[in-house]
Amino acid sequence: MLPPEAFRWGYQDGQRGLRFTSLIQNIGGGPLDVTGTRPDKHQSMVVTQNIFQSDGGKRQVSTESVMTYSVRDGHEHFHVLDVALYRIRPVASTTWSVAHKEGFCFEDDADLQGRTPHHYPGECGDGMPDALRVDEGLSVGWVDNYDWSLWGQFFDLSDVPLPGYFCVELTVDPMNLFAEETRSNNVASSLIHLTTDTARVLGEGC
């Protein structure tokens, strides 16, 4: 997980709140590759992680993750659930507020390491709510960017006194659903200062 950025005040479903961008980068030795399957259209998809081997083979690992068809955010494709946790707290407090996140359609959005992509275009079963199989992933060195303008990139701070200093913390795979080389880089945070009209990043980590 990279530190959250691009904070700004905006609206979601008529509610004013703090919007932000989150970015997940794959810095592992192979692509994050997942397949969702189900026997019929009335069930959620179960997710299998496909781990590419150095000898060219592929190992399939069952997970407790699921995919569901998302319409609430207007994307109308399948999302892997419980991929990320977004939360915010005043610096002087230990109480966190959590943002709702509909789920993730893994996609190669930006290349940060100059690596050849395995190529995941982020189709995620677009416009196919009755699909029985969906493949998604994130290539090595590439970033899945969830922009501040997207549904779910939003904190409701209507009951929070301002101005003030806040810690915004993002965690990828908070439920340990997927196999990783390391989990030491799954959490990132930014220290920000908020007024009723402005949102300013003071630094990474808080």
C-alpha positions as CSV (number, residue, x, y, z in Angstrom):
1,M,0.0,0.0,0.0
2,L,1.3,3.5,-0.9
3,P,0.5,6.5,1.3
4,P,-2.9,8.1,0.6
5,E,-2.9,11.3,-1.4
6,A,-5.0,13.9,-3.3
7,F,-7.2,14.8,-0.4
8,R,-10.0,17.2,-1.1
9,W,-13.5,18.0,0.2
10,G,-16.3,16.7,-1.9
11,Y,-19.6,14.9,-1.9
12,Q,-20.9,11.3,-2.1
13,D,-24.6,10.5,-2.3
14,G,-25.3,14.1,-1.2
15,Q,-23.1,13.9,1.9
16,R,-20.1,16.2,2.1
17,G,-16.9,14.6,3.3
18,L,-13.2,14.0,2.7
19,R,-12.2,12.4,-0.6
20,F,-8.8,10.8,-1.3
21,T,-6.8,8.6,-3.6
22,S,-5.4,5.1,-2.7
23,L,-2.8,3.2,-4.6
24,I,-1.8,-0.5,-4.3
25,Q,1.5,-1.5,-5.9
26,N,2.6,-5.0,-6.6
27,I,6.3,-5.2,-5.6
28,G,6.4,-9.0,-5.3
29,G,8.2,-11.5,-7.5
30,G,5.1,-12.3,-9.6
31,P,1.7,-11.0,-10.6
32,L,-1.2,-10.9,-8.3
33,D,-3.6,-13.2,-10.3
34,V,-7.0,-14.2,-9.1
35,T,-10.0,-16.1,-10.6
36,G,-13.5,-15.9,-9.4
37,T,-15.9,-18.8,-10.1
38,R,-19.4,-19.9,-9.2
39,P,-21.8,-22.6,-10.2
40,D,-24.7,-20.2,-11.0
41,K,-25.5,-16.5,-11.2
42,H,-27.4,-16.5,-7.8
43,Q,-24.2,-16.9,-5.7
44,S,-21.1,-14.9,-5.0
45,M,-18.0,-16.0,-6.7
46,V,-15.3,-17.8,-4.7
47,V,-11.8,-16.6,-5.4
48,T,-8.7,-18.6,-6.2
49,Q,-5.3,-17.1,-6.2
50,N,-3.0,-18.2,-9.0
51,I,0.7,-18.2,-8.1
52,F,3.1,-18.4,-11.0
53,Q,6.1,-20.6,-10.5
54,S,9.7,-20.0,-11.6
55,D,9.6,-23.2,-13.7
56,G,6.6,-21.8,-15.7
57,G,4.0,-23.7,-13.7
58,K,1.1,-22.2,-11.8
59,R,-0.2,-23.2,-8.3
60,Q,-3.8,-22.5,-7.4
61,V,-4.5,-21.5,-3.8
62,S,-8.0,-21.4,-2.4
63,T,-8.9,-18.2,-0.5
64,E,-11.8,-17.1,1.7
65,S,-12.2,-14.0,-0.5
66,V,-15.3,-13.5,-2.7
67,M,-16.3,-11.5,-5.7
68,T,-19.6,-9.8,-6.1
69,Y,-21.1,-7.8,-9.0
70,S,-21.1,-4.1,-8.0
71,V,-23.6,-1.6,-9.1
72,R,-23.6,0.8,-6.2
73,D,-20.5,2.6,-7.3
74,G,-21.6,2.8,-10.9
75,H,-18.9,0.5,-12.1
76,E,-21.1,-2.5,-13.0
77,H,-18.4,-5.2,-12.8
78,F,-17.1,-7.7,-10.3
79,H,-15.2,-6.6,-7.2
80,V,-13.0,-8.6,-4.9
81,L,-14.2,-7.8,-1.4
82,D,-12.2,-7.0,1.7
83,V,-9.1,-6.0,-0.2
84,A,-8.5,-2.7,1.7
85,L,-9.3,-1.0,4.9
86,Y,-9.5,2.9,5.0
87,R,-9.6,4.7,8.3
88,I,-9.0,8.1,9.8
89,R,-8.6,9.6,13.4
90,P,-7.6,12.9,15.0
91,V,-3.9,12.8,15.9
92,A,-4.8,13.2,19.6
93,S,-7.3,10.4,19.6
94,T,-7.2,6.6,19.4
95,T,-10.7,6.3,17.9
96,W,-10.8,5.5,14.2
97,S,-13.6,6.2,11.7
98,V,-13.8,3.9,8.7
99,A,-14.7,4.6,5.1
100,H,-16.9,2.2,3.2
101,K,-15.2,0.5,0.2
102,E,-17.3,-1.4,-2.3
103,G,-14.4,-3.6,-3.4
104,F,-11.6,-3.7,-5.9
105,C,-11.4,-4.6,-9.6
106,F,-7.7,-5.2,-9.9
107,E,-6.1,-3.4,-12.8
108,D,-2.8,-2.3,-14.2
109,D,-3.2,1.5,-14.0
110,A,0.4,2.9,-13.8
111,D,3.9,1.5,-14.2
112,L,6.3,2.5,-11.3
113,Q,9.1,0.1,-11.9
114,G,9.5,-0.2,-15.7
115,R,8.4,-3.8,-15.7
116,T,6.6,-5.6,-18.6
117,P,3.0,-6.1,-17.5
118,H,1.4,-9.5,-17.4
119,H,-1.5,-7.2,-18.6
120,Y,-4.6,-6.8,-16.6
121,P,-6.9,-4.3,-18.3
122,G,-9.5,-4.1,-15.5
123,E,-12.4,-5.5,-17.4
124,C,-13.6,-7.6,-14.4
125,G,-16.7,-8.9,-16.1
126,D,-17.9,-5.5,-17.2
127,G,-21.6,-5.5,-18.0
128,M,-21.8,-9.3,-17.4
129,P,-23.7,-9.8,-14.1
130,D,-24.5,-13.4,-15.0
131,A,-20.8,-14.4,-15.6
132,L,-19.7,-17.6,-14.0
133,R,-15.9,-16.8,-14.2
134,V,-13.9,-13.6,-13.9
135,D,-10.1,-13.1,-14.0
136,E,-8.4,-10.1,-12.4
137,G,-4.9,-9.2,-11.4
138,L,-2.0,-6.7,-10.9
139,S,1.3,-7.0,-12.7
140,V,4.7,-6.7,-10.9
141,G,5.7,-3.1,-10.6
142,W,2.3,-1.8,-11.5
143,V,-0.2,0.2,-9.4
144,D,-4.0,-0.2,-9.1
145,N,-5.1,3.4,-8.6
146,Y,-8.4,4.2,-6.9
147,D,-8.9,7.9,-7.6
148,W,-10.4,10.4,-5.2
149,S,-13.3,10.9,-7.6
150,L,-14.5,7.2,-7.3
151,W,-17.3,6.1,-5.1
152,G,-16.1,4.8,-1.7
153,Q,-13.0,7.0,-1.6
154,F,-14.7,9.1,1.1
155,F,-14.7,9.7,4.8
156,D,-17.8,11.1,6.5
157,L,-16.5,13.8,8.9
158,S,-19.8,15.5,9.6
159,D,-19.4,15.1,13.4
160,V,-15.7,15.8,13.6
161,P,-14.5,19.2,15.0
162,L,-12.3,21.3,12.6
163,P,-9.7,22.5,12.1
164,G,-7.3,19.7,13.2
165,Y,-4.5,17.3,12.5
166,F,-5.5,13.8,11.3
167,C,-3.9,10.4,10.6
168,V,-5.3,8.6,7.5
169,E,-4.2,5.0,7.4
170,L,-4.8,2.5,4.6
171,T,-4.3,-1.3,4.8
172,V,-4.2,-3.7,1.9
173,D,-5.5,-7.3,2.5
174,P,-6.5,-6.5,6.2
175,M,-8.0,-10.0,6.6
176,N,-4.9,-11.8,5.3
177,L,-6.9,-13.4,2.5
178,F,-4.0,-13.7,-0.1
179,A,-0.5,-15.2,-0.1
180,E,2.2,-12.6,-0.1
181,E,6.0,-12.4,0.1
182,T,5.7,-10.1,3.1
183,R,3.0,-8.3,4.9
184,S,5.4,-5.7,6.4
185,N,4.4,-3.2,3.6
186,N,0.6,-3.6,3.8
187,V,0.0,-0.5,5.8
188,A,0.7,3.1,4.8
189,S,-0.5,6.4,6.3
190,S,-0.4,10.2,5.8
191,L,-0.5,13.0,8.3
192,I,-2.9,15.7,7.1
193,H,-4.3,19.1,8.3
194,L,-8.0,19.8,7.7
195,T,-10.0,23.0,7.9
196,T,-13.6,23.2,6.8
197,D,-12.4,24.1,3.3
198,T,-8.9,22.8,2.9
199,A,-7.0,19.5,3.1
200,R,-3.2,19.5,3.2
201,V,-0.8,16.6,3.5
202,L,2.0,17.3,6.0
203,G,4.0,14.1,5.4
204,E,4.0,10.4,5.1
205,G,3.5,8.3,8.2
206,C,1.7,9.2,11.4
